[in-house]
Amino acid sequence: MAHCFLLSPNRFSARFAFIFTVSLSFTYLCYSIIFCRGTIMTSKVYEGKRCPTSKTAGGKKLLGNVDVCASLDVRFALDVTAARRGSSDVRNQSKVPVASGSHGADAKFRNMTVAQKYGNRKLPNALIVGVKKGGTRAVLEFIRIHPDVRALGTEPHFFDRNYDRGLEWYRALMPRTLDSQITLEKTPSYFVTREAPRRIASMSHETKLIVVVRNPVTRAISDYTQTLSKKPDIPTFEELVFKNRSLGIVDTSWNAIRIGMYILHLENWLQYFRLSQVHFVSGERLITDPAGEMGRVQDFLGLKRIITDKHFYFNRTKGFPCLKKPESSSQPRCLGKSKGRTHVQIDREVIEQLREFYRPFNIKFYETVGQDFKWD
């Protein structure tokens, strides 16, 4: 009777095939679930990790490719923010290439935010080196609204007063910038500092230089007016201008006079830089046509012309142009109270004597730079 409990070969084979098929199907199902889940998770991983970044400060760039890697960094950050807040607006913003050529108020804010988080502190590509009381602060404030420019707001005086602190100290003062942005600083006293051109050339022979010039007579009066506001007991303008008033001998040792002898200072700069590396802004045209002057500054710096007439209005109280109210502010942007002071009244004869004194210097300056500023 024992043979009744044994399975026939055919039935045994059928059962084995069934169990094997079920086991194989179950294994395939598990593998498919695990593989599918891994694929979904991988697709959500931050793709920016594929873009290697250097963590060393100095010679290596923090962002290897701004348009790709930096954009991916920001898109990922924005997507995470959107996920947390449930905001579709933030996610939509991530579709815009942050480091691309898009401009305007939004682009300026976006580039500034990105630069602060992902940028690097770099030595300046361009410097506003002069001249005092020529309109340097206005040029700085106007160019700073460009989304591809990051500028230091204060005057570091590195190349005239703080050179012994070293380039790393200087670099640490600079705002963070992306590779596509220009780093800029302004110190007007550089133009008349004899050592400044050599020191700047030692930093980089390719540095672009901006010089804001103004009628030297008007500039000297403005310089004196500023000093008088701080030191009311100083001698009169006429007493400081002349070594001998009756002979009309001008005291060129007085700094307010010497600064306006532009050609003497320029000759020193041209020993270290090509003339094509120096851009001269007319202080007079900066008042009457700020958009035109700033357009030429943008061209010189290799920037797209973003700053135009729509950014300015003329402030009759101050007597010079101001920036129109930004979208993020309730007030227009004008230069401070120290700008636009009413000049002290100077005797007409003294002004004529100064014009005669400056005329040969002006003519040589015009010939050297290839521009007639019409100060005579």
Phi and psi in degrees as a GROMACS rama.xvg file:
@    title "Ramachandran Plot"
@    xaxis  label "Phi"
@    yaxis  label "Psi"
@TYPE xy
-61.1787  -29.8382  ALA-2
-66.4304  -12.7693  HIS-3
-70.1839  -22.7208  CYS-4
-89.5684  -4.8268  PHE-5
-90.1923  142.406  LEU-6
-86.0593  145.088  LEU-7
-71.1043  153.117  SER-8
-54.3662  -36.5966  PRO-9
-67.7333  -43.5612  ASN-10
-67.4179  -37.22  ARG-11
-63.0203  -42.4247  PHE-12
-64.7433  -39.9419  SER-13
-64.8555  -42.775  ALA-14
-66.938  -41.6895  ARG-15
-61.4405  -42.3613  PHE-16
-63.9671  -37.8566  ALA-17
-65.2616  -48.2503  PHE-18
-62.5768  -41.8686  ILE-19
-62.7072  -41.5368  PHE-20
-64.8824  -43.5099  THR-21
-62.4164  -43.6468  VAL-22
-62.7083  -44.6257  SER-23
-63.6855  -41.1975  LEU-24
-64.4245  -41.6498  SER-25
-64.3539  -43.197  PHE-26
-61.7906  -44.2005  THR-27
-62.9728  -39.5785  TYR-28
-63.0958  -45.2415  LEU-29
-62.1916  -44.847  CYS-30
-61.9226  -41.4596  TYR-31
-63.688  -41.0277  SER-32
-64.2925  -46.7687  ILE-33
-63.262  -45.3072  ILE-34
-63.7009  -42.9071  PHE-35
-63.3337  -44.3452  CYS-36
-62.6068  -41.044  ARG-37
-64.1287  -38.4003  GLY-38
-65.228  -42.5486  THR-39
-63.7953  -45.3281  ILE-40
-64.8275  -39.4067  MET-41
-62.9561  -37.4902  THR-42
-66.0528  -20.8981  SER-43
-94.0857  -5.85434  LYS-44
-69.598  147.665  VAL-45
-60.8234  111.862  TYR-46
-69.6219  -20.6197  GLU-47
-62.133  -17.1136  GLY-48
-66.1591  -16.4502  LYS-49
-75.1562  -14.4809  ARG-50
-96.8119  105.193  CYS-51
-67.8021  139.586  PRO-52
-124.4  144.283  THR-53
-88.1219  137.252  SER-54
-99.9897  7.47678  LYS-55
-90.0641  136.446  THR-56
-87.7915  141.04  ALA-57
123.993  -125.857  GLY-58
-62.9806  -39.6025  GLY-59
-78.9731  145.179  LYS-60
-81.7742  140.242  LYS-61
-68.2627  -36.3961  LEU-62
-114.756  112.638  LEU-63
-67.5074  -39.8463  GLY-64
-141.675  103.347  ASN-65
-62.3086  -45.1378  VAL-66
-64.5726  -31.5636  ASP-67
-99.6187  -63.2552  VAL-68
-66.5932  -46.271  CYS-69
-64.5156  -38.3331  ALA-70
-64.5382  -40.7517  SER-71
-64.4139  -40.8374  LEU-72
-54.9334  -48.8134  ASP-73
-71.0175  -39.8392  VAL-74
-60.7215  -42.165  ARG-75
-63.2166  -45.2337  PHE-76
-61.0076  -40.4453  ALA-77
-68.64  -37.4351  LEU-78
-64.3866  -39.7374  ASP-79
-63.7275  -43.0924  VAL-80
-61.2045  -42.3119  THR-81
-63.9428  -39.4703  ALA-82
-64.5025  -38.3315  ALA-83
-70.8373  -39.8248  ARG-84
-91.1304  -16.6714  ARG-85
70.1813  30.9081  GLY-86
-102.59  121.763  SER-87
-75.953  -24.0534  SER-88
-63.451  -44.5527  ASP-89
-64.3275  -39.5385  VAL-90
-64.8706  -36.9422  ARG-91
-64.8114  -36.7037  ASN-92
-62.7456  -31.9645  GLN-93
-65.7903  -15.6294  SER-94
-78.7091  -13.0251  LYS-95
-86.8141  127.636  VAL-96
-64.6896  109.099  PRO-97
-63.8195  -38.0861  VAL-98
-98.1216  17.8409  ALA-99
-86.9072  -166.499  SER-100
-86.7215  12.6144  GLY-101
-67.2532  141.369  SER-102
-132.279  -176.894  HIS-103
108.279  -176.131  GLY-104
-62.2203  -43.3134  ALA-105
-63.6338  -42.4813  ASP-106
-64.7484  -38.3366  ALA-107
-61.3802  -47.972  LYS-108
-63.6895  -42.2703  PHE-109
-64.7536  -47.3333  ARG-110
-63.214  -37.9742  ASN-111
-65.0172  -44.6966  MET-112
-63.2292  -44.7088  THR-113
-64.1053  -43.2536  VAL-114
-62.4148  -40.6933  ALA-115
-63.0654  -32.1262  GLN-116
-92.5343  -39.2987  LYS-117
-114.406  -6.7166  TYR-118
-79.1678  178.607  GLY-119
-125.75  148.7  ASN-120
-82.4337  117.636  ARG-121
-119.972  154.645  LYS-122
-65.6344  148.447  LEU-123
-63.0788  142.934  PRO-124
-83.0146  -26.2899  ASN-125
-143.827  150.684  ALA-126
-133.452  137.598  LEU-127
-92.7004  105.397  ILE-128
-98.7513  -6.49718  VAL-129
172.84  177.251  GLY-130
-109.639  161.56  VAL-131
-57.4675  135.622  LYS-132
61.2335  26.9017  LYS-133
-101.091  -22.5837  GLY-134
123.559  22.5361  GLY-135
-65.7028  -38.9869  THR-136
-63.7142  -39.2736  ARG-137
-63.4581  -44.4189  ALA-138
-61.2103  -43.1289  VAL-139
-61.0262  -48.4025  LEU-140
-66.1933  -36.2683  GLU-141
-69.6954  -44.1043  PHE-142
-73.0478  -22.1719  ILE-143
-67.8923  -18.1572  ARG-144
-78.7762  -8.14185  ILE-145
-73.8341  131.092  HIS-146
-65.1417  -16.8702  PRO-147
-101.315  16.5468  ASP-148
-125.879  131.248  VAL-149
-120.79  125.617  ARG-150
-126.692  146.381  ALA-151
-76.3055  129.987  LEU-152
-76.5081  -34.5329  GLY-153
-93.9718  165.59  THR-154
-91.8026  112.829  GLU-155
-76.9875  -21.2764  PRO-156
51.1387  39.8299  HIS-157
-71.124  -46.0606  PHE-158
-81.8684  -1.25794  PHE-159
-120.407  -38.8845  ASP-160
-114.088  -28.1545  ARG-161
-118.463  22.662  ASN-162
-62.4137  -30.5552  TYR-163
-69.9572  -10.3924  ASP-164
-76.6097  -18.1743  ARG-165
93.0627  158.711  GLY-166
-66.2249  -30.6763  LEU-167
-68.5368  -35.4623  GLU-168
-62.5931  -43.4041  TRP-169
-63.8688  -46.6841  TYR-170
-58.6221  -39.5001  ARG-171
-64.1368  -20.2774  ALA-172
-78.2877  -22.5388  LEU-173
-72.9257  149.448  MET-174
-70.8447  155.662  PRO-175
-72.1386  137.44  ARG-176
-135.103  154.75  THR-177
-81.8158  165.118  LEU-178
-60.3674  -28.0899  ASP-179
-83.7248  -4.60099  SER-180
-103.376  155.838  GLN-181
-97.3868  135.651  ILE-182
-97.9514  131.095  THR-183
-135.327  143.83  LEU-184
-140.677  160.188  GLU-185
-128.214  124.778  LYS-186
-145.403  100.279  THR-187
-63.5682  -24.3753  PRO-188
-72.1614  -11.6094  SER-189
-59.1936  -38.1241  TYR-190
-59.1045  -32.3134  PHE-191
-104.741  8.65846  VAL-192
-94.4221  118.117  THR-193
-60.8027  -36.703  ARG-194
-79.824  -16.5741  GLU-195
-59.0335  -46.9343  ALA-196
-59.5326  -43.9198  PRO-197
-63.77  -41.7833  ARG-198
-67.5577  -40.6004  ARG-199
-67.7646  -41.2388  ILE-200
-63.1217  -32.7599  ALA-201
-65.9674  -33.7114  SER-202
-69.9949  -49.0756  MET-203
-164.797  126.635  SER-204
-72.8464  -13.2025  HIS-205
-97.4195  5.52192  GLU-206
-60.4893  136.469  THR-207
-92.7395  137.834  LYS-208
-118.35  133.242  LEU-209
-115.67  128.07  ILE-210
-123.525  119.318  VAL-211
-95.8598  115.253  VAL-212
-112.163  156.246  VAL-213
-147.73  156.473  ARG-214
-44.1211  118.074  ASN-215
-60.0182  -28.2592  PRO-216
-69.4466  -49.5935  VAL-217
-61.7963  -39.0712  THR-218
-62.8498  -42.2309  ARG-219
-64.1855  -39.6841  ALA-220
-66.6915  -40.6453  ILE-221
-64.0088  -40.075  SER-222
-61.5839  -46.0012  ASP-223
-63.9387  -41.2485  TYR-224
-60.1101  -41.8798  THR-225
-63.9517  -44.0471  GLN-226
-64.8262  -40.2334  THR-227
-62.1045  -34.6943  LEU-228
-66.7708  -23.4024  SER-229
-97.9332  -30.0856  LYS-230
-131.905  83.3226  LYS-231
-64.7188  -16.0653  PRO-232
-94.5377  9.20982  ASP-233
-71.8244  159.453  ILE-234
-60.9591  167.419  PRO-235
-68.5737  161.864  THR-236
-57.2317  -45.0714  PHE-237
-61.434  -38.9353  GLU-238
-67.0385  -34.6629  GLU-239
-80.838  -28.2978  LEU-240
-70.0161  -41.2348  VAL-241
-107.269  140.029  PHE-242
-77.4592  -39.0791  LYS-243
-141.971  106.298  ASN-244
-66.5287  -40.6152  ARG-245
-65.736  -33.3354  SER-246
-91.7186  -7.33166  LEU-247
70.9578  27.4576  GLY-248
-85.5273  115.083  ILE-249
-80.9068  139.12  VAL-250
-86.0998  96.5757  ASP-251
-76.0547  -5.48362  THR-252
-80.2897  -17.3006  SER-253
-72.851  125.266  TRP-254
-58.9397  -36.3687  ASN-255
-61.1358  -30.325  ALA-256
-83.8828  -44.9227  ILE-257
-64.6245  -35.5291  ARG-258
-56.2006  -39.0896  ILE-259
-74.2358  -3.60143  GLY-260
-86.7355  66.5036  MET-261
-56.0212  -39.6261  TYR-262
-63.0455  -34.1745  ILE-263
-63.8005  -41.0981  LEU-264
-73.8762  -39.382  HIS-265
-62.312  -38.4031  LEU-266
-58.5486  -34.3675  GLU-267
-66.9846  -41.5026  ASN-268
-67.1983  -35.6622  TRP-269
-72.5075  -6.39726  LEU-270
-75.6122  -18.7237  GLN-271
-121.466  -20.5902  TYR-272
-131.902  148.183  PHE-273
-71.8796  151.321  ARG-274
-61.1395  -30.9393  LEU-275
-67.181  -14.9955  SER-276
-88.6036  -2.46122  GLN-277
-114.684  126.813  VAL-278
-113.29  129.735  HIS-279
-104.494  122.921  PHE-280
-99.6413  132.243  VAL-281
-80.6953  118.49  SER-282
-62.3142  -32.087  GLY-283
-70.8738  -46.6104  GLU-284
-69.5814  -25.2309  ARG-285
-62.1586  -28.0149  LEU-286
-83.2195  -45.4098  ILE-287
-82.8459  -27.2709  THR-288
-144.814  68.8703  ASP-289
-61.5919  -36.8593  PRO-290
-65.5139  -40.2347  ALA-291
-64.4699  -46.1151  GLY-292
-64.8108  -41.6793  GLU-293
-72.2518  -26.5715  MET-294
-62.8122  -42.0371  GLY-295
-69.3196  -34.2135  ARG-296
-64.3676  -43.1954  VAL-297
-62.6469  -40.8642  GLN-298
-60.9486  -45.3862  ASP-299
-59.907  -38.884  PHE-300
-83.0497  -2.26713  LEU-301
75.5896  29.7391  GLY-302
-104.271  152.924  LEU-303
-68.6228  142.994  LYS-304
-74.4263  94.44  ARG-305
-99.4337  -36.5625  ILE-306
-82.5646  114.454  ILE-307
-133.386  -172.165  THR-308
-54.2384  -32.6291  ASP-309
-65.2442  -13.6828  LYS-310
-89.1518  -8.55614  HIS-311
-121.883  153.573  PHE-312
-144.234  154.153  TYR-313
-91.4768  123.066  PHE-314
-91.6434  105.946  ASN-315
-67.6054  -28.1676  ARG-316
-66.5952  -47.1007  THR-317
-81.5652  -29.144  LYS-318
87.0748  19.3347  GLY-319
-152.137  167.692  PHE-320
-73.2479  150.795  PRO-321
-126.086  163.087  CYS-322
-81.828  137.898  LEU-323
-65.3505  161.621  LYS-324
-58.7958  119.977  LYS-325
-67.9134  157.579  PRO-326
-61.5832  -28.4349  GLU-327
-88.1406  4.07859  SER-328
-133.781  154.957  SER-329
-93.9564  -5.45613  SER-330
-125.042  147.093  GLN-331
-69.719  161.659  PRO-332
-103.669  111.829  ARG-333
-117.408  158.974  CYS-334
-66.4908  163.028  LEU-335
-66.042  177.57  GLY-336
-63.5156  -25.1859  LYS-337
-74.5374  -10.0409  SER-338
-99.4414  140.045  LYS-339
85.0568  24.7099  GLY-340
-64.8353  150.635  ARG-341
-73.9174  125.58  THR-342
-70.6566  150.892  HIS-343
-67.1863  150  VAL-344
-78.0152  126.873  GLN-345
-116.574  139.656  ILE-346
-54.8641  135.47  ASP-347
-59.5533  -36.4978  ARG-348
-64.9301  -37.7163  GLU-349
-64.376  -42.0613  VAL-350
-61.7755  -41.8701  ILE-351
-65.7116  -38.7232  GLU-352
-63.8663  -38.7564  GLN-353
-68.7214  -37.1593  LEU-354
-61.2291  -42.7705  ARG-355
-63.9763  -39.648  GLU-356
-62.8025  -45.1128  PHE-357
-78.9415  -19.0791  TYR-358
-52.9471  -52.009  ARG-359
-62.6352  -34.5187  PRO-360
-67.0157  -40.5803  PHE-361
-64.1145  -45.1902  ASN-362
-60.4278  -44.7337  ILE-363
-65.9243  -35.2349  LYS-364
-65.1621  -45.6507  PHE-365
-56.4046  -47.2384  TYR-366
-63.2012  -37.7556  GLU-367
-70.9795  -43.5416  THR-368
-90.6034  -12.3837  VAL-369
76.6445  27.7672  GLY-370
-137.677  142.845  GLN-371
-106.611  109.87  ASP-372
-84.982  -3.92454  PHE-373
57.1299  50.3914  LYS-374
-92.1529  -8.61716  TRP-375
